[in-house]
Amino acid sequence: MAVNIKARLQASLTRDLLLDLVDMATARAHSAHELVRDHTDLKGRSARGLEGQARFRLLERGFEDVCETHGGVAIASGVMPGTDLRFYQPFMRFGGSEPGVVLALASMPYAKELPVKNQSRLAGISLNRVLTPELDFGDASPKPGDIFVLFLVARDSARAGKIEEMALGVIDSEYKTYLTYEIIEDFLTGYTTPEEPVGGDSGPQDGGATLVRLKAKRGQYRPAEEEAVESDVENGE
């Protein structure tokens, strides 16, 4: 039976979880910039490289903390059940006893580009093949039908310490393309709430339900030189 990916994501990942991940990523990107600016004398490419390393490590810890706060269960074995594929980055599962989502973190070189292919993500995308009922290893491991999803972050190349784009992405099991990619701002409009909109002051829509709004999107900026060091950090497993 075909899986409605967006419906699965909305059923497994709460609005509050995603909003907290957005807040965490924004704050930790700024912290990484301040760390390098205020506590080193590095400039240029060296400063950007160290900031990229610090940013990912801070994001990784914050990601794990936020997910645990919202009920995420860490997959702690280091080997994807049913395979010999190892992973080293935090994999957090949401969904209880039903088919759900295994959520991980990744930095994109630029918005909408696939994150670097590394050992952890190759293990994760194995879940996006058709699973069999035999793959059931207890509460803290993937369930049959789980989907591997990435919370994706692209740095802002034009403004140090800022984030260009955050999104949810599902990569196919051959790591060639996104099966789905949704900017967080757009994805959150699928959650209706009577609360105030985020980052805006517009009135109720759709019969009184307020749609979530984040900051307005900016045009993509691509410098001549990529920050290759950040990709090396994620790939150095």
C-alpha positions in Angstrom: 0.0 0.0 0.0 1.3 3.4 -0.9 2.4 5.6 2.0 1.2 9.2 2.2 4.5 10.7 3.3 3.2 14.1 4.4 0.4 12.6 6.4 2.8 10.3 8.1 5.1 13.1 9.0 2.3 15.2 10.4 1.0 12.3 12.4 4.4 11.5 13.9 6.0 14.9 14.3 4.2 17.5 16.3 4.0 21.2 15.5 5.7 22.0 18.8 8.5 19.7 18.1 9.2 21.4 14.8 8.9 24.9 16.2 11.4 24.0 19.0 13.8 22.5 16.4 13.6 25.8 14.4 14.3 27.8 17.5 17.1 25.6 18.6 18.8 25.7 15.1 18.5 29.4 14.9 20.0 29.9 18.4 22.8 27.4 18.0 23.9 28.7 14.6 24.3 32.1 16.2 26.2 30.6 19.2 28.7 28.9 16.8 29.4 32.2 15.1 29.9 34.0 18.4 32.1 31.2 19.7 34.6 31.6 16.8 34.3 35.4 16.6 34.8 36.1 20.3 37.2 33.3 21.3 39.6 32.9 18.4 41.7 35.1 16.1 40.8 33.2 13.0 39.6 35.0 9.8 38.3 34.1 6.4 38.1 30.5 5.4 39.6 29.2 8.6 37.0 31.0 10.7 34.2 29.8 8.4 35.5 26.2 8.6 35.7 26.2 12.4 32.3 27.9 12.6 30.8 25.1 10.4 32.3 22.4 12.6 31.0 24.1 15.8 27.6 24.7 14.3 27.0 21.1 13.4 28.1 19.8 16.7 26.0 22.3 18.6 23.0 21.5 16.3 23.5 17.8 16.9 23.4 18.1 20.6 20.4 20.5 20.5 18.6 18.2 18.1 18.9 15.2 20.4 17.8 17.3 23.5 14.7 18.7 21.7 13.6 15.4 20.3 13.9 13.7 23.7 11.8 16.5 25.3 9.1 15.8 22.8 9.1 12.0 23.3 11.6 10.9 20.7 13.3 7.6 21.4 17.0 7.3 20.5 18.0 4.3 18.4 21.1 3.5 20.4 22.5 0.2 19.0 24.8 1.9 16.4 23.7 -0.7 13.8 20.5 -0.5 11.8 18.4 -3.5 12.7 18.3 -6.1 10.0 21.4 -4.8 8.3 25.2 -4.5 8.9 25.0 -0.7 8.3 26.4 1.3 11.2 25.4 4.9 12.2 27.1 7.4 14.4 24.7 10.4 14.4 21.6 10.7 16.6 18.6 8.8 15.2 15.4 9.7 17.1 12.2 7.6 16.6 8.6 9.0 16.8 5.5 6.9 16.4 5.0 4.6 19.4 3.9 1.1 18.4 2.6 2.2 15.0 4.7 2.8 11.8 6.3 6.2 12.4 9.3 8.3 11.6 13.0 8.0 12.4 14.3 11.5 12.4 17.9 12.6 11.9 19.7 15.9 11.4 21.7 17.0 8.3 23.3 20.2 7.0 22.7 21.0 3.3 25.5 22.6 1.3 22.7 24.9 -0.1 19.0 24.9 0.2 17.3 22.0 -1.5 20.5 20.2 -2.2 21.1 16.6 -0.9 23.2 16.5 2.2 26.6 14.8 2.0 26.3 11.1 1.7 27.8 9.5 4.8 27.7 6.2 6.6 25.0 7.2 9.0 22.6 8.4 6.3 23.2 5.4 4.1 22.1 3.3 7.1 19.1 5.5 7.6 17.8 5.4 4.1 17.7 1.6 4.2 14.4 2.2 6.1 12.9 3.7 3.0 12.9 0.4 1.2 9.9 -1.9 1.7 10.2 -3.4 5.2 9.0 -6.8 6.3 7.1 -7.6 9.5 10.0 -9.6 10.8 12.0 -6.3 11.5 10.7 -5.7 15.0 13.4 -5.2 17.6 11.6 -3.7 20.6 10.5 -0.1 21.5 13.9 1.5 20.9 14.3 0.4 17.3 12.7 0.9 13.9 9.2 -0.6 13.3 7.9 -2.1 10.1 6.9 0.7 7.8 9.0 3.5 9.5 10.2 6.3 7.2 13.7 7.8 7.6 13.4 11.6 7.6 15.9 14.4 7.8 15.6 17.7 9.6 17.6 19.8 7.1 19.5 23.0 7.8 21.2 25.2 5.2 23.5 28.0 6.5 23.1 31.5 5.2 26.2 32.2 3.0 25.5 35.9 3.0 25.1 36.4 6.8 27.4 34.8 9.3 25.6 33.0 12.1 22.3 32.8 10.3 20.2 30.0 8.7 19.1 30.2 5.1 16.5 27.4 5.1 15.2 24.6 7.2 13.2 21.8 5.8 12.0 18.2 6.2 13.3 15.8 3.5 12.9 12.1 2.7 15.7 10.7 0.5 15.1 7.6 -1.7 16.9 4.4 -0.8 19.5 4.9 -3.5 20.4 8.4 -2.2 19.7 10.0 -5.6 16.9 12.4 -4.9 14.3 13.6 -2.4 11.1 11.7 -2.3 9.7 14.7 -0.6 11.2 18.1 0.5 9.2 20.7 2.4 10.4 24.0 3.8 9.4 24.1 7.5 7.4 27.2 7.0 5.3 25.6 4.3 5.0 22.3 6.2 3.8 24.0 9.3 0.8 25.4 7.5 -0.7 21.9 7.6 -1.1 22.3 11.4 -4.0 24.6 12.3 -4.1 26.2 15.7 -6.0 28.9 17.6 -2.8 30.3 18.9 -1.0 33.4 17.5 1.0 32.9 14.3 4.7 32.6 14.6 6.8 35.5 13.3 3.8 37.5 12.1 0.7 39.3 13.3 -1.9 38.4 10.6 -5.4 37.6 11.7 -7.3 34.2 11.6 -7.7 32.4 8.3 -9.7 29.4 7.1 -12.7 29.9 9.3 -10.9 31.1 12.4 -7.9 28.8 12.5 -4.6 30.6 12.4 -1.9 29.2 10.1 1.6 29.1 11.4 3.9 31.7 9.8 7.7 31.9 10.1 10.0 34.6 8.8 9.7 35.5 5.1 11.9 33.5 2.8 15.0 35.1 1.3 16.5 34.7 -2.1 19.2 32.1 -2.3 22.8 33.3 -2.3 25.5 31.2 -3.7 29.1 32.3 -3.2 31.9 31.3 -5.5 33.5 29.2 -2.8 31.7 26.5 -0.8 32.4 25.8 2.8 33.7 22.4 2.2 34.9 21.9 5.8 31.3 21.5 7.2 30.6 18.6 4.8 33.8 17.0 6.0 32.7 17.2 9.6 29.5 15.2 8.8 31.3 12.8 6.6 34.1 12.1 9.0 32.7 8.9 10.6 
